[in-house]
Amino acid sequence: MLTYVDVVCIYTHMRTINISLPKTMADNVEEAVKSGAYASKSEFFRMLLRGYLTTQVSDVNLDEEIQMDSFQANPLSKVEDSLRASGKYNEKFIKSVVGGLKKSSQYK
């Protein structure tokens, strides 16, 4: 099971990809974000890919099985305390992570 610090480390080592969408699809994504269902376009696509991976993993030839636990939102104070206790992150970074999580659909 991943710790809060592990999750932050994963998200700080993300890669950026660009995609092109037809206007109507792009508009639908933007509407979903504006409605508050997702904190950002990136979150929209991460959730979409998680769904794809959980349903399509049997069709993909992988060396090891993908295991995905369902997300359980924990109190932001606990997340903040865990990041601080690790001693790896400065206060500005910690506040930024907690601020971003507050905007996430998982914390609404």
C-alpha beads as a LAMMPS data file, in Angstrom:
LAMMPS data file: protein, C-alpha beads

108 atoms
107 bonds

1 atom types
1 bond types

-500.0 500.0 xlo xhi
-500.0 500.0 ylo yhi
-500.0 500.0 zlo zhi

Masses

1 110.0

Atoms # bond

1 1 1 0.000 0.000 0.000
2 1 1 1.334 3.450 -0.903
3 1 1 1.911 6.086 1.756
4 1 1 0.963 9.717 1.267
5 1 1 4.614 10.534 0.616
6 1 1 4.795 7.795 -2.050
7 1 1 1.766 9.291 -3.801
8 1 1 3.320 12.757 -3.790
9 1 1 6.558 11.335 -5.194
10 1 1 4.640 9.587 -7.976
11 1 1 2.788 12.766 -8.901
12 1 1 5.974 14.861 -8.876
13 1 1 7.527 12.508 -11.440
14 1 1 4.745 12.704 -13.998
15 1 1 5.290 13.068 -17.708
16 1 1 3.350 15.425 -19.894
17 1 1 1.634 14.214 -23.043
18 1 1 -0.336 16.227 -25.551
19 1 1 -3.439 15.032 -27.338
20 1 1 -5.604 16.488 -30.064
21 1 1 -9.381 16.232 -29.781
22 1 1 -12.273 17.235 -31.990
23 1 1 -13.834 20.481 -30.773
24 1 1 -16.947 18.808 -29.370
25 1 1 -14.890 16.353 -27.319
26 1 1 -12.648 19.128 -26.024
27 1 1 -15.741 21.161 -25.121
28 1 1 -17.175 18.181 -23.221
29 1 1 -13.968 17.808 -21.221
30 1 1 -13.921 21.519 -20.407
31 1 1 -17.581 21.383 -19.310
32 1 1 -16.849 18.437 -17.020
33 1 1 -14.040 20.425 -15.395
34 1 1 -16.148 23.604 -15.133
35 1 1 -18.969 21.637 -13.497
36 1 1 -16.618 20.694 -10.682
37 1 1 -16.669 16.994 -11.481
38 1 1 -12.892 17.152 -12.040
39 1 1 -10.277 19.536 -10.696
40 1 1 -8.496 19.777 -14.050
41 1 1 -8.344 18.359 -17.554
42 1 1 -5.425 16.226 -16.405
43 1 1 -7.530 14.724 -13.610
44 1 1 -10.276 13.974 -16.143
45 1 1 -7.883 11.999 -18.332
46 1 1 -6.175 10.254 -15.397
47 1 1 -9.588 9.000 -14.213
48 1 1 -10.454 7.936 -17.757
49 1 1 -7.186 5.995 -18.078
50 1 1 -7.623 4.348 -14.680
51 1 1 -11.024 3.121 -15.827
52 1 1 -9.573 1.855 -19.085
53 1 1 -6.719 0.054 -17.365
54 1 1 -9.000 -1.650 -14.865
55 1 1 -11.335 -2.943 -17.589
56 1 1 -8.858 -3.652 -20.379
57 1 1 -5.886 -5.050 -18.483
58 1 1 -6.745 -8.627 -19.572
59 1 1 -6.321 -7.569 -23.211
60 1 1 -2.823 -6.204 -22.622
61 1 1 0.232 -8.459 -22.517
62 1 1 2.008 -7.356 -19.348
63 1 1 4.909 -8.930 -17.498
64 1 1 3.197 -8.242 -14.195
65 1 1 -0.367 -7.677 -13.166
66 1 1 -1.594 -4.124 -12.613
67 1 1 -3.162 -3.736 -9.200
68 1 1 -5.155 -0.645 -8.421
69 1 1 -6.635 0.073 -5.031
70 1 1 -9.646 2.298 -4.763
71 1 1 -8.817 5.752 -3.492
72 1 1 -9.843 6.548 0.054
73 1 1 -9.721 10.263 0.777
74 1 1 -8.027 10.870 4.115
75 1 1 -8.216 14.079 6.096
76 1 1 -6.068 16.745 4.485
77 1 1 -4.539 17.479 7.883
78 1 1 -3.222 13.897 7.945
79 1 1 -1.782 14.249 4.446
80 1 1 -0.173 17.558 5.413
81 1 1 1.265 16.104 8.635
82 1 1 2.687 13.085 6.770
83 1 1 4.405 15.266 4.200
84 1 1 5.827 17.504 6.909
85 1 1 6.982 14.522 9.008
86 1 1 8.912 13.071 6.064
87 1 1 11.267 16.055 6.187
88 1 1 11.581 15.925 2.390
89 1 1 9.367 18.870 1.453
90 1 1 9.385 22.576 2.193
91 1 1 6.346 24.378 3.535
92 1 1 5.522 26.032 0.205
93 1 1 5.385 22.650 -1.540
94 1 1 3.253 21.105 1.221
95 1 1 0.745 23.967 1.067
96 1 1 0.649 23.637 -2.731
97 1 1 -0.124 19.898 -2.569
98 1 1 -2.840 20.376 0.056
99 1 1 -4.309 23.293 -1.932
100 1 1 -4.424 21.141 -5.060
101 1 1 -6.058 18.272 -3.202
102 1 1 -8.741 20.630 -1.891
103 1 1 -9.700 21.298 -5.527
104 1 1 -9.758 17.598 -6.404
105 1 1 -13.115 15.931 -6.960
106 1 1 -12.050 13.310 -4.414
107 1 1 -12.174 15.942 -1.651
108 1 1 -15.431 17.698 -2.572

Bonds

1 1 1 2
2 1 2 3
3 1 3 4
4 1 4 5
5 1 5 6
6 1 6 7
7 1 7 8
8 1 8 9
9 1 9 10
10 1 10 11
11 1 11 12
12 1 12 13
13 1 13 14
14 1 14 15
15 1 15 16
16 1 16 17
17 1 17 18
18 1 18 19
19 1 19 20
20 1 20 21
21 1 21 22
22 1 22 23
23 1 23 24
24 1 24 25
25 1 25 26
26 1 26 27
27 1 27 28
28 1 28 29
29 1 29 30
30 1 30 31
31 1 31 32
32 1 32 33
33 1 33 34
34 1 34 35
35 1 35 36
36 1 36 37
37 1 37 38
38 1 38 39
39 1 39 40
40 1 40 41
41 1 41 42
42 1 42 43
43 1 43 44
44 1 44 45
45 1 45 46
46 1 46 47
47 1 47 48
48 1 48 49
49 1 49 50
50 1 50 51
51 1 51 52
52 1 52 53
53 1 53 54
54 1 54 55
55 1 55 56
56 1 56 57
57 1 57 58
58 1 58 59
59 1 59 60
60 1 60 61
61 1 61 62
62 1 62 63
63 1 63 64
64 1 64 65
65 1 65 66
66 1 66 67
67 1 67 68
68 1 68 69
69 1 69 70
70 1 70 71
71 1 71 72
72 1 72 73
73 1 73 74
74 1 74 75
75 1 75 76
76 1 76 77
77 1 77 78
78 1 78 79
79 1 79 80
80 1 80 81
81 1 81 82
82 1 82 83
83 1 83 84
84 1 84 85
85 1 85 86
86 1 86 87
87 1 87 88
88 1 88 89
89 1 89 90
90 1 90 91
91 1 91 92
92 1 92 93
93 1 93 94
94 1 94 95
95 1 95 96
96 1 96 97
97 1 97 98
98 1 98 99
99 1 99 100
100 1 100 101
101 1 101 102
102 1 102 103
103 1 103 104
104 1 104 105
105 1 105 106
106 1 106 107
107 1 107 108
